[in-house]
Amino acid sequence: MSSDQVAKLAKVLGLLGSSHVGERAAAGLQAERIRLAMNTSWQALLNVHEVTHEYVPPARRFDPADAHPVELLARCSSVLSPWERAFLDGIGRRHRISAKQSDCLRRIRRRCAAWWATTGSGS
């Protein structure tokens, strides 16, 4: 299997995550054509013994100003009151929150941001 074939297959397989049904279907068909052209099975193709490039996602810096409520709860729980911890746990599972809840979340985020800035790492 040449590196050009691998690159082409990787590009086509990346399209399988498309939000468009037709694009996903076309990518699947194209991947199958590439596999047939390589004269191999999917099992043999996916039996990789050596990984040449390992994907390492970039580290994301924690920012209390835009953190999800559950992340705030996990990272800042030592400075939160029991009520605030329960509040964050509750709204962390919601798709929508009220204006009053949004204001409360904003206040908690400000407190967490101030604490995070003074500790440097949050520990």
C-alpha positions in Angstrom: 0.0 0.0 0.0 1.6 3.3 -1.1 1.6 6.4 1.0 -0.5 8.1 -1.8 -3.2 5.4 -1.5 -3.2 5.8 2.3 -3.5 9.6 2.1 -6.3 9.3 -0.4 -8.2 6.7 1.7 -7.7 8.9 4.8 -9.1 11.9 3.1 -12.2 9.9 1.8 -12.8 8.3 5.2 -12.7 11.8 6.8 -15.8 12.6 4.7 -17.8 9.8 6.5 -18.3 12.4 9.4 -20.1 14.8 7.1 -23.5 16.0 8.1 -24.8 15.4 4.6 -26.2 11.9 3.9 -25.2 11.9 0.2 -21.7 13.0 1.0 -21.3 10.2 3.5 -22.7 7.6 1.1 -20.4 8.8 -1.7 -17.4 8.7 0.6 -18.3 5.1 1.6 -18.5 4.0 -2.0 -15.2 5.8 -2.9 -13.5 4.1 0.1 -14.7 0.7 -1.2 -13.3 1.5 -4.7 -9.9 2.4 -3.2 -9.9 -0.8 -1.2 -10.7 -2.9 -4.3 -8.0 -1.1 -6.3 -5.6 -2.1 -3.5 -6.7 -5.7 -3.9 -7.1 -6.2 -0.2 -9.8 -6.8 2.4 -11.0 -4.3 5.0 -9.7 -6.7 7.7 -6.2 -6.8 6.2 -6.3 -3.1 5.5 -7.2 -2.2 9.1 -4.7 -4.7 10.7 -2.1 -2.0 11.3 0.8 -3.2 13.4 2.8 0.1 13.3 1.3 3.5 13.8 3.3 6.1 12.0 1.4 9.2 13.2 -0.5 9.3 16.4 -3.1 12.0 16.7 -2.7 14.0 19.9 -5.5 16.6 20.3 -4.3 20.1 21.2 -4.4 20.9 24.8 -7.3 23.2 25.6 -6.6 25.9 28.1 -9.3 26.1 30.8 -11.2 29.4 30.7 -13.9 29.8 33.4 -15.6 32.5 31.2 -16.7 30.0 28.6 -16.5 26.7 30.5 -19.4 24.3 30.5 -21.1 24.2 34.0 -19.9 20.6 34.6 -16.3 21.6 33.9 -16.7 24.6 36.3 -18.0 22.2 38.9 -15.0 19.8 38.4 -12.3 22.5 38.4 -13.6 25.0 40.8 -15.6 23.0 43.3 -13.3 23.9 46.2 -14.4 27.5 46.1 -18.1 26.9 45.4 -20.8 26.7 48.0 -22.9 23.5 48.3 -25.8 25.4 46.6 -23.5 26.6 43.7 -22.3 23.0 43.2 -25.8 21.7 43.1 -26.8 24.5 40.7 -24.0 23.8 38.3 -24.8 20.1 38.4 -28.4 20.8 37.7 -28.0 23.2 34.8 -25.2 21.1 33.3 -27.8 18.6 32.1 -30.1 21.2 30.5 -30.2 22.4 27.0 -31.7 25.8 27.9 -31.5 27.9 31.0 -33.5 30.9 32.0 -32.3 34.5 32.2 -32.1 34.3 36.0 -30.1 31.1 35.8 -27.8 32.7 33.2 -27.1 35.6 35.5 -26.3 33.2 38.3 -24.0 31.2 36.1 -22.2 34.4 35.0 -21.6 35.3 38.7 -20.2 31.9 39.4 -18.0 32.1 36.3 -16.6 35.4 37.5 -15.8 34.0 40.9 -14.1 30.9 39.4 -12.2 33.1 36.9 -10.9 35.3 39.8 -9.9 32.2 41.8 -8.3 30.5 38.8 -6.3 33.7 38.0 -4.9 34.0 41.6 -3.9 30.3 41.9 -2.4 30.2 38.4 -3.5 26.6 37.8 -6.6 26.2 39.9 -5.0 24.0 42.5 
